[in-house]
Amino acid sequence: MQDFADRSQRIMTKFLEAQAEDDGFQIPDPYVVGKAFMKASAQLMQDPQKLAEAQANLWQEYTALWQHVTQRMLGQESEPVARPVRGDRRFKDEAWEEEIYFDAVKQYYLLTARWIKSTMSDVKGIDENTQAKVDFYTRNFVQSLAPSNFIATNPTVLREAVETQGQSLLKGFQHFLDDLEEGKGKLRVSMTDVKAFELGKNIASTPGKVVYQNSLIQLLQYEPTTEKVNKNPLLIVPPWINKFYVLDLQPKNSLIKWAVDQGHTVYVISWINPDETLAHKDFSCYMQEGPLTAIDVIRDMTGAEQVNMAGYCIGGTLTSCTLAYLAATGEADKVKSATLFTTLTDFVDAGELRVFIDEEQMELLDAHMERLGYLEGSEMSQVFNLLRANDLVWSFFVNNYLMGKEPFPFDLLYWNSDPTRMPAMMHKFYLRKMYLENLLSKPNGIELNGVPIDLRNIKTPLYMISTHDDHIAPWKSTYTLTQLVSGPCKFVLGGSGHIAGIINPENSGKYGYWTNTKKPANPDDWFKSASQNEGSWWQDWKKWIARHSGGKVDARTPGNNKYKPIEDAPGSYVKVRMTD
């Protein structure tokens, strides 16, 4: 216990030292959250009938629950008043059904949660953005109160504590202190054993070389696995909000390795994890030093006149900007085709991320980034974790702290725990010009490198793959680009979400995908007449991109005399973690 006390003292000292230098910025901002609920509460007070009806309904359901519990205590059969939704892993322990106490606690929580959410939804008299905040934070509040998150009301936790004679709780407290220490006084819940993975060894291990680098990127070229390769190389532009190796986790699910095995000469941009020295880098810099430079290097290195591009998430947004820029400068022929993974270009409905982006929060964020020169990776990680708090926060809270277990080594969660910083100038431009003002979808709405960007000028053949359950880039919003571009565009909708729907190997047999040769203006009309296909969209993309890959040439080894390999893939930029 003395060790715990000593560690707690050290952690508190570090926390206070950090607080002395802190500007008070945090996501979510308590003032913004409180203001939204104050508005909602004020309007609810103007509708006493709704409150009275909600309260009466709640007490009716509580009464039914008490009757249910009484009948069970008397040994009688009784139908539950409330059931968890199918697949709710919080209540998978049989004790939640079989033992009266835990059954009552569970149903009491479910009834109360339903009452809170229904009361706070569709509040009359508040604007859409405020309602979205209220809905989002109400959901997170309700999830935090789940009985599974507390020792006394979680049967699995209690059983483990008894069986280990309390050692599980001591280990859990040790894990809690470890995470506090790692976060310098701020709790950052561990999701996986980060020591179980090493980049280039058992994750991001597809063989290749760094063949070029500048202040923002390392350009990776991968070793061929076929004697002949496609004439047109493939350049992948990943997001820089996280790291590229989500496309290269393990050989069995690596899109990069799969593309190499299909005969593509694969190049991937690995973005730097920026610090304050790169605060001045803006969106134009990311385009110029990223895809524009990479395209020229690849063409010079291989002798190929054209490249195929593939952009993921914000990397796809940048790819779209690059295509429009090349069209405006008369260089569109450099790119033969482009594939866009879950890519937003119209941000009018940008999913739940909009909760964190409005004028008030932008002013707070701008001031914070002005001081540091960047937005911390931990803040970005916090945002994405809150979008799926049950899976990405509370499940690990219970496993690590209440059960005292080590987090399981999992490649995807290792990647999820390895976010990057955002340089101030770039991030301000992206959030304000695209999310807040939605200028990218407007003709000449933004300028990059002094050139007006008009997506209507894109004539490059496009393959767009979005996913049905994407909460970051809603597919109906990504679909808008099909109505803007002037060239051929194939839109495909995969199953699952933002990550799993894209990282869906050809032989997985999971999720399926929808295709449609028509592109009606309304995405709902597209979906109604779309054909559903089994398996992965990779097999469809393989056929599509083959038509844009040119003939066959001898396999290309990474680099040449002019572009000598600098180091082995995955390179050094990707190895800089947010804590470095």
For each residue, the residues with C-beta under 8 A, 3 or more apart:
1: 4 5
2: 5 6
3: 6 7
4: 1 7 8 173 174 177
5: 1 2 8 9
6: 2 3 9 10
7: 3 4 10 11 177 181
8: 4 5 11 12 177
9: 5 6 12 13
10: 6 7 13 14 181
11: 7 8 14 15 177 180 181 185
12: 8 9 15 16 185
13: 9 10 16 17
14: 10 11 17 18 181 184 185
15: 11 12 18 19 180 184 185 186
16: 12 13 19 20 185
17: 13 14 20 21
18: 14 15 21 22 184 185 186
19: 15 16 22 185
20: 16 17
21: 17 18
22: 18 19 25
23: 367 368 371
24:
25: 22 29 364 365 367 368
26: 29 30 379
27: 356 379 382 383
28: 32 33 137 356 386
29: 25 26 32 33 361 364
30: 26 33 34
31: 34 35
32: 28 29 35 36 133 360 361 364
33: 28 29 30 36 37 133 137
34: 30 31 37 38
35: 31 32 38 39
36: 32 33 39 40 130 133 134 137
37: 33 34 40 41 134 137
38: 34 35 41 42
39: 35 36 42 43 126 130
40: 36 37 43 44 120 123 126 130 131 134
41: 37 38 44 45
42: 38 39 45 46
43: 39 40 46 47 123 124 125 126
44: 40 41 47 50 51 119 123
45: 41 42 48 51
46: 42 43 124 125
47: 43 44 50 51 124
48: 45 51 52
49: 52 53
50: 44 47 53 54 119
51: 44 45 47 48 54 55 119
52: 48 49 55 56
53: 49 50 56 57
54: 50 51 57 58 115 118 119
55: 51 52 58 59
56: 52 53 59 60
57: 53 54 60 61 115
58: 54 55 61 62 111 112 115
59: 55 56 62 63
60: 56 57 63 64
61: 57 58 64 65 81 82 111 115
62: 58 59 65 66 108 111
63: 59 60 66 67
64: 60 61 67 68 81
65: 61 62 68 69 81 82 104 107 108 111
66: 62 63 69 70
67: 63 64 70 71 78
68: 64 65 71 72 78 79 80 81 107
69: 65 66 72 73 100 103 104
70: 66 67 73 74
71: 67 68 74 76 77 78
72: 68 69 75 76 78 100 103
73: 69 70 100
74: 70 71
75: 72
76: 71 72
77: 71
78: 67 68 71 72
79: 68
80: 68 83 103 107
81: 61 64 65 68 107 111
82: 61 65 106 107 110 111 114
83: 80 110
84: 88 90 91 106 110
85: 88
86:
87:
88: 84 85 91 92
89: 92 395
90: 84 146 148 390 394
91: 84 88 96 106 148
92: 88 89 96
93: 96 102 155 156
94: 97 98
95: 98 99 102 155 156 159
96: 91 92 93 99 102 103 106 155
97: 94 103
98: 94 95 103
99: 95 96 102 103 155
100: 69 72 73 103 104
101: 104 105
102: 93 95 96 99 105 106 147 153 155
103: 69 72 80 96 97 98 99 100 106 107
104: 65 69 100 101 107 108
105: 101 102 108 109 147 153
106: 82 84 91 96 102 103 109 110 147
107: 65 68 80 81 82 103 104 110 111
108: 62 65 104 105 111 112
109: 105 106 112 113 145 146 147
110: 82 83 84 106 107 113 114
111: 58 61 62 65 81 82 107 108 114 115
112: 58 108 109 115 116 145
113: 109 110 116 117 142 145 146
114: 82 110 111 117 118
115: 54 57 58 61 111 112 118 119
116: 112 113 119 120 138 141 142
117: 113 114 120 121 135 138 139 142
118: 54 114 115 121
119: 44 50 51 54 115 116
120: 40 116 117 123 134 135 138
121: 117 118 131 134 135 138
122: 131
123: 40 43 44 120 126 131 134
124: 43 46 47
125: 43 46
126: 39 40 43 123 130 131 134
127: 130 131
128: 131 132
129: 132 133 354 358
130: 36 39 40 126 127 133 134
131: 40 121 122 123 126 127 128 134 135
132: 128 129 135 136 352 354 355
133: 32 33 36 129 130 136 137 355
134: 36 37 40 120 121 123 126 130 131 137 138
135: 117 120 121 131 132 138 139
136: 132 133 139 140 352 355 386
137: 28 33 36 37 133 134 140 141 355
138: 116 117 120 121 134 135 141 142
139: 117 135 136 142 143 389
140: 136 137 143 144 386 389
141: 116 137 138 144 145
142: 113 116 117 138 139 145 146
143: 139 140 146 389 390 394
144: 140 141 149 389 394
145: 109 112 113 141 142 149
146: 90 109 113 142 143 149 390 394
147: 102 105 106 109 150 153 154
148: 90 91 153 154 394 398
149: 144 145 146 154 394 397 398 402
150: 147 153 154 402
151: 154 157 158 161 169 402
152: 158
153: 102 105 147 148 150
154: 147 148 149 150 151 157 158 398 402
155: 93 95 96 99 102 158 159
156: 93 95 159 160 403
157: 151 154 160 161 168 398 402 403
158: 151 152 154 155 161 162
159: 95 155 156 162 163
160: 156 157 163 164 168 403 404
161: 151 157 158 164 166 168 169
162: 158 159 165
163: 159 160 168
164: 160 161 167 168 404
165: 162
166: 161 169 170
167: 164 170 171 404
168: 157 160 161 163 164 171 172 402 403 404 405
169: 151 161 166 172 173 402 404
170: 166 167 173 174 404
171: 167 168 174 175 404 405
172: 168 169 175 176 400 401 402 403 404
173: 4 169 170 176 177 401
174: 4 170 171 177 178 404
175: 171 172 178 179 190 400 401 404 406
176: 172 173 179 180 187 400 401
177: 4 7 8 11 173 174 180 181
178: 174 175 181 182 190
179: 175 176 182 183 187 188 189 190 400
180: 11 15 176 177 183 185 186 187
181: 7 10 11 14 177 178 184
182: 178 179 188 190 579
183: 179 180 186 187 188 378
184: 14 15 18 181
185: 11 12 14 15 16 18 19 180
186: 15 18 180 183 378
187: 176 179 180 183
188: 179 182 183 378 381
189: 179 393 396 397 400
190: 175 178 179 182 193 194 396 400 407 417
191: 392 396 407 410 413 416 417
192: 196 197 407 408 409 410 413 414 417
193: 190 196 406 407 408 409
194: 190 197 414 417
195:
196: 192 193 202 409 414
197: 192 194 201 202 203 409 411 414
198: 201 202 203
199: 203 204 245 570 574 575
200: 204 205 568 569 570
201: 197 198 205
202: 196 197 198 205 250
203: 197 198 199 245 248 249 250 411 414 415
204: 199 200 245 248 249 569 570 574
205: 200 201 202 248 250 251
206: 222 223 248 251 254 256 257 260 569
207: 222 223 568 569
208: 220 221 222 223 266 558 568 569 570
209: 220 221 223 558 559 565 566 567 568 569
210: 213 218 219 220 270 565 566 567 568 569 571 572
211: 219 220 221 297 301 558 559 563 564 565 566
212: 217 218 219 293 294 297 563 566
213: 210 217 218 219 566 571 573
214: 217 289 293
215: 272 278 281 289
216: 271 272 274 278 281 285 286 289 290
217: 212 213 214 269 270 271 272 289 290 293 294 573
218: 210 212 213 269 270 272 566 571 572 573 574
219: 210 211 212 213 267 268 269 270 294 297 298
220: 208 209 210 211 267 268 269 270 569 570 571
221: 208 209 211 265 266 267 301 556 558 559
222: 206 207 208 256 257 260 265 266 267 268 558 569
223: 206 207 208 209 260 557 558
224: 229 260 265 555 556 557
225: 260 261
226: 229 261 263 555
227: 554 555
228: 263 552 553 554 555
229: 224 226 263 264 265 552 553 554 555 556
230: 233 234 263 264 265 546 549 550 551 552 553
231: 304 549 550 551 552 553
232: 304 306 307 308 336 548 549 550
233: 230 264 265 266 267 298 302 304 307 308 556
234: 230 259 264 265 266 267 307 308 309 310 545
235: 267 268 269 291 294 295 298 307 308 309 310
236: 244 247 256 259 266 267 268 269 309 310 311 312 315
237: 269 290 291 294 309 310 311 312 315 316 318 319 322
238: 243 244 246 247 268 269 270 271 311 312 313 315
239: 242 312 313 314 315
240: 271 286 314 315 420 422
241: 313 314 380 419 420 422
242: 239 246 415 416 418 419 420
243: 238 246 270 271 415 418 419 420 574
244: 236 238 247 248 268 269 270 271 570 574
245: 199 203 204 248 249 415 570 574
246: 238 242 243 249 412 415 499 503
247: 236 238 244 254 255 256 268 312 503
248: 203 204 205 206 244 245 254 255 256 257 268 570
249: 203 204 245 246 253 254 411 412 415 503
250: 202 203 205 253 254 411
251: 205 206 254 257
252: 505
253: 249 250 503 505 508
254: 206 247 248 249 250 251 257 258
255: 247 248 258 259 502 503 538
256: 206 222 236 247 248 259 260 266 268
257: 206 222 248 251 254 260 261
258: 254 255 261 262 505 506 538
259: 234 236 255 256 262 264 266
260: 206 222 223 224 225 256 257 264 266
261: 225 226 257 258
262: 258 259 542
263: 226 228 229 230 549 552
264: 229 230 233 234 259 260 308 545 549
265: 221 222 224 229 230 233 234 302 555 556
266: 208 221 222 233 234 236 256 259 260
267: 219 220 221 222 233 234 235 236 294 298 307
268: 219 220 222 235 236 238 244 247 248 256
269: 217 218 219 220 235 236 237 238 244 290 291 294 315
270: 210 217 218 219 220 238 243 244 570 571 573 574
271: 216 217 238 240 243 244 290 420 573
272: 215 216 217 218 278 573 576
273: 377 420 421 573 574 576 577 578 580
274: 216 277 278 279 281 374 420 421 422 423
275: 278 373 374 421
276: 279 372 373 374
277: 274 373
278: 215 216 272 274 275 281 373 374 423
279: 274 276 369 373 374 423 424 425
280: 285 423 424 425
281: 215 216 274 278 285 286 289 423 425 426
282: 285 286 423 425 426 429
283: 286 287 318 321 426 429 430 433 448
284: 287 288 448 449
285: 216 280 281 282 288 289 426
286: 216 240 281 282 283 289 290 318 426
287: 283 284 290 291 292 318 321 322 325 448 449
288: 284 285 292 293 449
289: 214 215 216 217 281 285 286 292 293
290: 216 217 237 269 271 286 287 293 294 318
291: 235 237 269 287 294 295 309 311 318 319 322
292: 287 288 289 295 296 322 325
293: 212 214 217 288 289 290 296 297
294: 212 217 219 235 237 267 269 290 291 297 298
295: 235 291 292 298 299 307 309 322 334 335
296: 292 293 299 300 334
297: 211 212 219 293 294 300 301 563
298: 219 233 235 267 294 295 301 302 304 307
299: 295 296 302 303 304 305 306 307 334
300: 296 297 562 563
301: 211 221 297 298 559 560 562 563
302: 233 265 298 299 556
303: 299
304: 231 232 233 298 299 307 550
305: 299 333 334
306: 232 299 333 334 335 336 550
307: 232 233 234 235 267 295 298 299 304 334 335 336
308: 232 233 234 235 264 335 336 337 338 339 545 548 549
309: 234 235 236 237 291 295 319 322 323 335 337 338 339
310: 234 235 236 237 319 338 339 340 341
311: 236 237 238 291 315 316 317 318 319 320 338 339 340 341 343
312: 236 237 238 239 247 315 316 341 342 343 502
313: 238 239 241 316 317 341 342 343 472 473 498
314: 239 240 241 317 318 430
315: 236 237 238 239 240 269 311 312 318 319 341
316: 237 311 312 313 319 320 340 341 342 343 344
317: 311 313 314 320 321 343 344 345 434 440
318: 237 283 286 287 290 291 311 314 315 321 322
319: 237 291 309 310 311 315 316 322 323 338 340 343
320: 311 316 317 323 324 338 340 343 345 440 455 458 481
321: 283 287 317 318 324 325 440 446 448 453
322: 237 287 291 292 295 309 318 319 325 326 335
323: 309 319 320 326 327 332 335 338 458 460
324: 320 321 327 328 453 454 455 457 458
325: 287 292 321 322 328 329 448 449 451 453
326: 322 323 329 331 332 334 335
327: 323 324 330 332 454 457 458 459 460
328: 324 325 451 452 453 454 457
329: 325 326 451
330: 327
331: 326 334
332: 323 326 327 335 459 460
333: 305 306
334: 295 296 299 305 306 307 326 331
335: 295 306 307 308 309 322 323 326 332 338 460
336: 232 306 307 308 460 461 548 549 550
337: 308 309 460 461 462 463 545 548
338: 308 309 310 311 319 320 323 335 460 461 462 463
339: 308 309 310 311 462 463 464 465 541 545
340: 310 311 316 319 320 343 462 463 464 465 478 481
341: 310 311 312 313 315 316 465 502
342: 312 313 316 465 466 467 470 472 473 475 478 498 501 502
343: 311 312 313 316 317 319 320 340 464 466 473 478 481
344: 316 317 347 350 434 473 477 478
345: 317 320 440 441 455 478 480 481 484
346: 438 440 441 477 478 480 481 484
347: 344 350 434 435 438 440 441 477
348: 438 441 477
349: 354 474 476 477
350: 344 347 353 354 357 435 473 474 477
351: 354 470 471 472 473 474 477
352: 132 136 355 387 471 472
353: 350 356 357 383 387 435 472
354: 129 132 349 350 351 357 358 435
355: 132 133 136 137 352
356: 27 28 353 361 383
357: 350 353 354 361 362 431 435 436
358: 129 354 361 362 436
359: 362 363 436
360: 32 363 364
361: 29 32 356 357 358 364 365
362: 357 358 359 365 366 428 431 432 436
363: 359 360 366 367
364: 25 29 32 360 361 367 368
365: 25 361 362 368 369 375 427 428 431
366: 362 363 369 370 428
367: 23 25 363 364 370 371
368: 23 25 364 365 371 372 375
369: 279 365 366 372 373 374 375 422 424 427 428
370: 366 367 373 424
371: 23 367 368
372: 276 368 369 375 376 424
373: 275 276 277 278 279 369 370 423 424
374: 274 275 276 278 279 369 421 422 423 424 427
375: 365 368 369 372 379 380 421 422 424 427
376: 372 379 380 421 578
377: 273 380 381 419 420 421 578
378: 183 186 188 381 382 419 578
379: 26 27 375 376 382 383
380: 241 375 376 377 383 384 419 420 422
381: 188 377 378 384 385 416 417 419 578
382: 27 378 379 385 386
383: 27 353 356 379 380 386 387
384: 380 381 387 388 392 416 419 472
385: 381 382 388 389 392 393
386: 28 136 140 382 383 389 393
387: 352 353 383 384 392 471 472
388: 384 385 391 392 471
389: 139 140 143 144 385 386 392 393 394
390: 90 143 146 393 394 395
391: 388 395
392: 191 384 385 387 388 389 395 396 416
393: 189 385 386 389 390 396 397
394: 90 143 144 146 148 149 389 390 397 398
395: 89 390 391 392 398 399
396: 189 190 191 392 393 399 400 407
397: 149 189 393 394 400 401 402
398: 148 149 154 157 394 395 401 402 403
399: 395 396 402 403 405 407
400: 172 175 176 179 189 190 396 397 403 404 405 406 407
401: 172 173 175 176 397 398 404
402: 149 150 151 154 157 168 169 172 397 398 399
403: 156 157 160 168 172 398 399 400
404: 160 164 167 168 169 170 171 172 174 175 400 401
405: 168 171 399 400
406: 175 193 400
407: 190 191 192 193 396 399 400 413
408: 192 193
409: 192 193 196 197 414
410: 191 192 413 414
411: 197 203 249 250 414 415
412: 246 249 415 416 499 503
413: 191 192 407 410 416 417
414: 192 194 196 197 203 409 410 411 417 418
415: 203 242 243 245 246 249 411 412 418
416: 191 242 381 384 392 412 413 419
417: 190 191 192 194 381 413 414
418: 242 243 414 415 577 578
419: 241 242 243 377 378 380 381 384 416 578
420: 240 241 242 243 271 273 274 377 380 578
421: 273 274 275 374 375 376 377 578
422: 240 241 274 369 374 375 380 426 427
423: 274 278 279 280 281 282 373 374 426 427
424: 279 280 369 370 372 373 374 375 427 428
425: 279 280 281 282 428 429
426: 281 282 283 285 286 422 423 429 430
427: 365 369 374 375 422 423 424 430 431
428: 362 365 366 369 424 425 431 432
429: 282 283 425 426 432 433
430: 283 314 426 427 433 434 435
431: 357 362 365 427 428 434 435 436
432: 362 428 429 435 436 437
433: 283 429 430 436 437 439 440 445 446
434: 317 344 347 430 431 437 438 439 440 446
435: 347 350 353 354 357 430 431 432 438
436: 357 358 359 362 431 432 433
437: 432 433 434 445
438: 346 347 348 434 435 441 442 445
439: 433 434 442 445 446
440: 317 320 321 345 346 347 433 434 445 446 453 455
441: 345 346 347 348 438 445 455 480 484
442: 438 439 445
443: 454 455 456
444: 447 452 453 454
445: 433 437 438 439 440 441 442 453
446: 321 433 434 439 440 452 453
447: 444 450 451 452 453
448: 283 284 287 321 325 451 453
449: 284 287 288 325
450: 447
451: 325 328 329 447 448
452: 328 444 446 447
453: 321 324 325 328 440 444 445 446 447 448
454: 324 327 328 443 444 457
455: 320 324 345 440 441 443 458 481 484 485
456: 443 484 485 486
457: 324 327 328 454 486
458: 320 323 324 327 455 462 484 485 486 487
459: 327 332 485 486 487
460: 323 327 332 335 336 337 338 487
461: 336 337 338 487 488 489 548
462: 337 338 339 340 458 481 485 487 488 489 490
463: 337 338 339 340 489 490 492 541 544 545
464: 339 340 343 478 479 481 482 489 490 491 492
465: 339 340 341 342 492 493 494 502 513 537 541
466: 342 343 470 473 475 478 479 491 492 493 494
467: 342 470 475 493 494 495 496 497 498 500 501 502
468: 475 493 494 495 496 497 501
469: 495 496 497 501
470: 342 351 466 467 473 474 475 497 498 501
471: 351 352 387 388 474 497 498
472: 313 342 351 352 353 384 387 498
473: 313 342 343 344 350 351 466 470 477 478 498
474: 349 350 351 470 471 477 478
475: 342 466 467 468 470 478 479 493 523
476: 349 479 523 524
477: 344 346 347 348 349 350 351 473 474 480
478: 340 342 343 344 345 346 464 466 473 474 475 481
479: 464 466 475 476 482 483 491 523 526
480: 345 346 441 477 483 484
481: 320 340 343 345 346 455 462 464 478 484 485 489
482: 464 479 485 489 491 519
483: 479 480 519 521
484: 345 346 441 455 456 458 480 481
485: 455 456 458 459 462 481 482 489
486: 456 457 458 459
487: 458 459 460 461 462
488: 461 462
489: 461 462 463 464 481 482 485 519
490: 462 463 464 515 544
491: 464 466 479 482 516 519 526
492: 463 464 465 466 513 514 515 537 540 541
493: 465 466 467 468 475 513 514 515 527 530
494: 465 466 467 468 501 502 504 511 512 513 536 537
495: 467 468 469 501 504 510 511 512 513
496: 467 468 469 500 501 504 510 511
497: 467 468 469 470 471 500 501
498: 313 342 467 470 471 472 473 501 502
499: 246 412 502 503
500: 467 496 497 503 504 511
501: 342 467 468 469 470 494 495 496 497 498 504 511
502: 255 312 341 342 465 467 494 498 499
503: 246 247 249 253 255 412 499 500
504: 494 495 496 500 501 508 510 511 536 537 538
505: 252 253 258 508 536 538
506: 258 535 536 538 539 542
507: 536
508: 253 504 505 511 535 536
509: 534 535 536
510: 495 496 504 535 536
511: 494 495 496 500 501 504 508 536
512: 494 495 532 533 534 535
513: 465 492 493 494 495 532 533 535 536 537 540
514: 492 493 527 530 531 532 533
515: 490 492 493 530 531 533 540
516: 491 519 526 527 529 530 531
517:
518: 526 529
519: 482 483 489 491 516 526
520: 525 526 529
521: 483 525
522: 525 526
523: 475 476 479 526 527
524: 476 527 528
525: 520 521 522 528 529
526: 479 491 516 518 519 520 522 523 529 530
527: 493 514 516 523 524 530
528: 524 525
529: 516 518 520 525 526
530: 493 514 515 516 526 527
531: 514 515 516
532: 512 513 514
533: 512 513 514 515 540
534: 509 512
535: 506 508 509 510 512 513 539
536: 494 504 505 506 507 508 509 510 511 513 539
537: 465 492 494 504 513 540 541
538: 255 258 504 505 506 541 542
539: 506 535 536 542 543
540: 492 513 515 533 537 543 544
541: 339 463 465 492 537 538 544 545
542: 262 506 538 539 545 546
543: 539 540 546 547
544: 463 490 540 541 547 548
545: 234 264 308 337 339 463 541 542 548 549
546: 230 542 543 549
547: 543 544
548: 232 308 336 337 461 544 545
549: 230 231 232 263 264 308 336 545 546
550: 230 231 232 304 306 336
551: 230 231
552: 228 229 230 231 263
553: 228 229 230 231 556
554: 227 228 229
555: 224 226 227 228 229 265
556: 221 224 229 233 265 302 553
557: 223 224
558: 208 209 211 221 222 223 565
559: 209 211 221 301 563 564 565
560: 301 563 564
561: 564
562: 300 301
563: 211 212 297 300 301 559 560
564: 211 559 560 561
565: 209 210 211 558 559 568
566: 209 210 211 212 213 218 571
567: 209 210 571 572
568: 200 207 208 209 210 565 571
569: 200 204 206 207 208 209 210 220 222
570: 199 200 204 208 220 244 245 248 270 574 575
571: 210 213 218 220 270 566 567 568 574 575
572: 210 218 567 575 576
573: 213 217 218 270 271 272 273 576
574: 199 204 218 243 244 245 270 273 570 571
575: 199 570 571 572
576: 272 273 572 573 580
577: 273 418 580
578: 273 376 377 378 381 418 419 420 421
579: 182
580: 273 576 577
